[in-house]
């Protein structure tokens, strides 16, 4: 089932509903009412898809206004089969946040190690002995003063330091 709010916040990169409504030039009440009813109108899906750079036909399929057959959209499996190795690597690199040049310019072993470090975390074992024992010097605290002569009452309060 189509989760309208999840889809909309995903394509809008986690913006608030109020921000999305403003960007789409629709009232917050209209958008909120449609989301409360757990569906977006055909026009709202189309407007949002166009505004956020999503394929409008794919958005209409996702929202259930068109079937994949009607839209002639290939299945995930067939799309993956059509993608070249380079396209797949670029897509994976983008998803896991790796620079594609690192994957293409590195040896296969280096690329595999880099990818595995990202999946596991490049920090190895966290919480090992002595890891958190680094002595970091803090800058001296400055006493806050008011713009006029003298100090503020808050500066003399016991919690000010």
VEXVEX-836920 format. One record per residue (C-alpha): chain; residue in one letter; x, y, z. Coordinates in steps of 0.001 Angstrom, whole numbers, plus 500000, padded with zeros to 6 digits. Layout:
residues N
<site kette="A" rest="a" xx="X" yy="Y" zz="Z"/>
...
This chain:
residues 161
<site kette="A" rest="x" xx="500000" yy="500000" zz="500000"/>
<site kette="A" rest="x" xx="501205" yy="503495" zz="499122"/>
<site kette="A" rest="x" xx="502425" yy="505432" zz="502173"/>
<site kette="A" rest="x" xx="501871" yy="508991" zz="500957"/>
<site kette="A" rest="x" xx="503644" yy="510768" zz="503808"/>
<site kette="A" rest="x" xx="506688" yy="508491" zz="503676"/>
<site kette="A" rest="x" xx="506987" yy="508899" zz="499905"/>
<site kette="A" rest="x" xx="506584" yy="512663" zz="500068"/>
<site kette="A" rest="x" xx="509112" yy="513217" zz="502869"/>
<site kette="A" rest="x" xx="511567" yy="510908" zz="501107"/>
<site kette="A" rest="x" xx="511489" yy="512753" zz="497792"/>
<site kette="A" rest="x" xx="511523" yy="516108" zz="499639"/>
<site kette="A" rest="x" xx="514622" yy="515017" zz="501575"/>
<site kette="A" rest="x" xx="512987" yy="514957" zz="505022"/>
<site kette="A" rest="x" xx="511508" yy="518461" zz="504880"/>
<site kette="A" rest="x" xx="508554" yy="519200" zz="507113"/>
<site kette="A" rest="x" xx="505036" yy="518990" zz="505697"/>
<site kette="A" rest="x" xx="504714" yy="522768" zz="506129"/>
<site kette="A" rest="x" xx="507887" yy="523342" zz="504069"/>
<site kette="A" rest="x" xx="506734" yy="520913" zz="501388"/>
<site kette="A" rest="x" xx="503338" yy="522619" zz="501124"/>
<site kette="A" rest="x" xx="505030" yy="526007" zz="500760"/>
<site kette="A" rest="x" xx="507379" yy="524714" zz="498040"/>
<site kette="A" rest="x" xx="504517" yy="523071" zz="496145"/>
<site kette="A" rest="x" xx="502439" yy="526249" zz="496444"/>
<site kette="A" rest="x" xx="499527" yy="524468" zz="498107"/>
<site kette="A" rest="x" xx="497967" yy="525237" zz="501456"/>
<site kette="A" rest="x" xx="499310" yy="523381" zz="504459"/>
<site kette="A" rest="x" xx="495738" yy="522404" zz="505333"/>
<site kette="A" rest="x" xx="495155" yy="520780" zz="501931"/>
<site kette="A" rest="x" xx="498353" yy="518766" zz="502067"/>
<site kette="A" rest="x" xx="497839" yy="517792" zz="505714"/>
<site kette="A" rest="x" xx="494236" yy="516686" zz="505027"/>
<site kette="A" rest="x" xx="495353" yy="514464" zz="502146"/>
<site kette="A" rest="x" xx="498083" yy="512927" zz="504309"/>
<site kette="A" rest="x" xx="495633" yy="512328" zz="507175"/>
<site kette="A" rest="x" xx="493460" yy="510459" zz="504679"/>
<site kette="A" rest="x" xx="496587" yy="508464" zz="503749"/>
<site kette="A" rest="x" xx="496427" yy="509388" zz="500080"/>
<site kette="A" rest="x" xx="497519" yy="512145" zz="497777"/>
<site kette="A" rest="x" xx="495468" yy="513350" zz="494858"/>
<site kette="A" rest="x" xx="496621" yy="512636" zz="491333"/>
<site kette="A" rest="x" xx="497460" yy="516333" zz="490912"/>
<site kette="A" rest="x" xx="499434" yy="516471" zz="494181"/>
<site kette="A" rest="x" xx="501527" yy="513417" zz="493228"/>
<site kette="A" rest="x" xx="502220" yy="514909" zz="489811"/>
<site kette="A" rest="x" xx="503086" yy="518349" zz="491234"/>
<site kette="A" rest="x" xx="505390" yy="516901" zz="493899"/>
<site kette="A" rest="x" xx="507125" yy="514576" zz="491449"/>
<site kette="A" rest="x" xx="507803" yy="517372" zz="488992"/>
<site kette="A" rest="x" xx="508956" yy="519781" zz="491698"/>
<site kette="A" rest="x" xx="511357" yy="517317" zz="493333"/>
<site kette="A" rest="x" xx="512733" yy="515858" zz="490106"/>
<site kette="A" rest="x" xx="511074" yy="512446" zz="490324"/>
<site kette="A" rest="x" xx="509852" yy="510732" zz="487162"/>
<site kette="A" rest="x" xx="506132" yy="511677" zz="487143"/>
<site kette="A" rest="x" xx="505071" yy="508399" zz="485539"/>
<site kette="A" rest="x" xx="507001" yy="506376" zz="488127"/>
<site kette="A" rest="x" xx="505425" yy="508499" zz="490878"/>
<site kette="A" rest="x" xx="501947" yy="507798" zz="489523"/>
<site kette="A" rest="x" xx="502740" yy="504070" zz="489457"/>
<site kette="A" rest="x" xx="504060" yy="504221" zz="493032"/>
<site kette="A" rest="x" xx="500922" yy="506052" zz="494173"/>
<site kette="A" rest="x" xx="498702" yy="503484" zz="492458"/>
<site kette="A" rest="x" xx="497204" yy="505763" zz="489790"/>
<site kette="A" rest="x" xx="498810" yy="503707" zz="486994"/>
<site kette="A" rest="x" xx="499920" yy="500099" zz="486774"/>
<site kette="A" rest="x" xx="503477" yy="499258" zz="485754"/>
<site kette="A" rest="x" xx="502079" yy="497668" zz="482591"/>
<site kette="A" rest="x" xx="500216" yy="500862" zz="481717"/>
<site kette="A" rest="x" xx="503363" yy="502899" zz="482266"/>
<site kette="A" rest="x" xx="505657" yy="500394" zz="480536"/>
<site kette="A" rest="x" xx="508028" yy="500574" zz="483469"/>
<site kette="A" rest="x" xx="510340" yy="497578" zz="483726"/>
<site kette="A" rest="x" xx="510485" yy="495548" zz="486895"/>
<site kette="A" rest="x" xx="513423" yy="496045" zz="489242"/>
<site kette="A" rest="x" xx="514980" yy="492779" zz="488130"/>
<site kette="A" rest="x" xx="514768" yy="493620" zz="484443"/>
<site kette="A" rest="x" xx="516110" yy="497143" zz="485062"/>
<site kette="A" rest="x" xx="519082" yy="495718" zz="486945"/>
<site kette="A" rest="x" xx="519765" yy="493279" zz="484113"/>
<site kette="A" rest="x" xx="519771" yy="496158" zz="481644"/>
<site kette="A" rest="x" xx="522216" yy="498230" zz="483739"/>
<site kette="A" rest="x" xx="525898" yy="497999" zz="482892"/>
<site kette="A" rest="x" xx="528460" yy="497024" zz="485522"/>
<site kette="A" rest="x" xx="529634" yy="500639" zz="485680"/>
<site kette="A" rest="x" xx="526071" yy="501867" zz="486255"/>
<site kette="A" rest="x" xx="525585" yy="499359" zz="489062"/>
<site kette="A" rest="x" xx="528868" yy="500354" zz="490720"/>
<site kette="A" rest="x" xx="527958" yy="504045" zz="490487"/>
<site kette="A" rest="x" xx="524536" yy="503392" zz="491999"/>
<site kette="A" rest="x" xx="526005" yy="501391" zz="494883"/>
<site kette="A" rest="x" xx="528714" yy="504013" zz="495462"/>
<site kette="A" rest="x" xx="526087" yy="506750" zz="495622"/>
<site kette="A" rest="x" xx="523928" yy="504754" zz="498019"/>
<site kette="A" rest="x" xx="526760" yy="503995" zz="500470"/>
<site kette="A" rest="x" xx="528362" yy="507420" zz="500173"/>
<site kette="A" rest="x" xx="531614" yy="506501" zz="498440"/>
<site kette="A" rest="x" xx="533290" yy="508589" zz="495780"/>
<site kette="A" rest="x" xx="532904" yy="506687" zz="492515"/>
<site kette="A" rest="x" xx="536453" yy="507642" zz="491527"/>
<site kette="A" rest="x" xx="537738" yy="505774" zz="494570"/>
<site kette="A" rest="x" xx="536056" yy="502618" zz="493329"/>
<site kette="A" rest="x" xx="537110" yy="502966" zz="489688"/>
<site kette="A" rest="x" xx="540658" yy="504215" zz="490282"/>
<site kette="A" rest="x" xx="541512" yy="501739" zz="493028"/>
<site kette="A" rest="x" xx="542536" yy="498148" zz="492601"/>
<site kette="A" rest="x" xx="539787" yy="495609" zz="493128"/>
<site kette="A" rest="x" xx="541195" yy="494727" zz="496560"/>
<site kette="A" rest="x" xx="541363" yy="498387" zz="497626"/>
<site kette="A" rest="x" xx="537817" yy="499014" zz="496428"/>
<site kette="A" rest="x" xx="536503" yy="495930" zz="498246"/>
<site kette="A" rest="x" xx="538334" yy="496948" zz="501434"/>
<site kette="A" rest="x" xx="536968" yy="500490" zz="501209"/>
<site kette="A" rest="x" xx="533420" yy="499243" zz="500676"/>
<site kette="A" rest="x" xx="533716" yy="496774" zz="503531"/>
<site kette="A" rest="x" xx="535035" yy="499509" zz="505833"/>
<site kette="A" rest="x" xx="532016" yy="501634" zz="505033"/>
<site kette="A" rest="x" xx="529629" yy="498791" zz="505719"/>
<site kette="A" rest="x" xx="531362" yy="497845" zz="508982"/>
<site kette="A" rest="x" xx="532480" yy="501351" zz="509842"/>
<site kette="A" rest="x" xx="535973" yy="502543" zz="509083"/>
<site kette="A" rest="x" xx="536841" yy="502764" zz="512754"/>
<site kette="A" rest="x" xx="537458" yy="499065" zz="513360"/>
<site kette="A" rest="x" xx="536643" yy="498016" zz="516893"/>
<site kette="A" rest="x" xx="535062" yy="500900" zz="518754"/>
<site kette="A" rest="x" xx="535671" yy="501229" zz="522468"/>
<site kette="A" rest="x" xx="539086" yy="499608" zz="522535"/>
<site kette="A" rest="x" xx="541530" yy="500212" zz="525370"/>
<site kette="A" rest="x" xx="542899" yy="503712" zz="525491"/>
<site kette="A" rest="x" xx="540763" yy="505016" zz="522616"/>
<site kette="A" rest="x" xx="538900" yy="507514" zz="524729"/>
<site kette="A" rest="x" xx="541880" yy="508477" zz="526889"/>
<site kette="A" rest="x" xx="543061" yy="511275" zz="524611"/>
<site kette="A" rest="x" xx="543854" yy="514432" zz="526600"/>
<site kette="A" rest="x" xx="542190" yy="517319" zz="524801"/>
<site kette="A" rest="x" xx="542945" yy="520819" zz="526044"/>
<site kette="A" rest="x" xx="539913" yy="523037" zz="526269"/>
<site kette="A" rest="x" xx="540223" yy="526763" zz="525585"/>
<site kette="A" rest="x" xx="539962" yy="528975" zz="528659"/>
<site kette="A" rest="x" xx="536450" yy="530117" zz="529418"/>
<site kette="A" rest="x" xx="535742" yy="533765" zz="528879"/>
<site kette="A" rest="x" xx="533664" yy="535785" zz="531267"/>
<site kette="A" rest="x" xx="530759" yy="537281" zz="529411"/>
<site kette="A" rest="x" xx="530314" yy="541013" zz="529776"/>
<site kette="A" rest="x" xx="527510" yy="543288" zz="528792"/>
<site kette="A" rest="x" xx="527849" yy="545788" zz="525974"/>
<site kette="A" rest="x" xx="527890" yy="548628" zz="528509"/>
<site kette="A" rest="x" xx="530262" yy="548963" zz="531409"/>
<site kette="A" rest="x" xx="529930" yy="546388" zz="534162"/>
<site kette="A" rest="x" xx="528732" yy="542827" zz="534150"/>
<site kette="A" rest="x" xx="525386" yy="541215" zz="533800"/>
<site kette="A" rest="x" xx="523647" yy="539644" zz="536742"/>
<site kette="A" rest="x" xx="523719" yy="536292" zz="534926"/>
<site kette="A" rest="x" xx="527543" yy="536391" zz="534881"/>
<site kette="A" rest="x" xx="527635" yy="536373" zz="538669"/>
<site kette="A" rest="x" xx="525103" yy="533565" zz="539064"/>
<site kette="A" rest="x" xx="526484" yy="530257" zz="540396"/>
<site kette="A" rest="x" xx="525603" yy="528443" zz="537158"/>
<site kette="A" rest="x" xx="527398" yy="530991" zz="534921"/>
<site kette="A" rest="x" xx="530775" yy="529235" zz="535072"/>
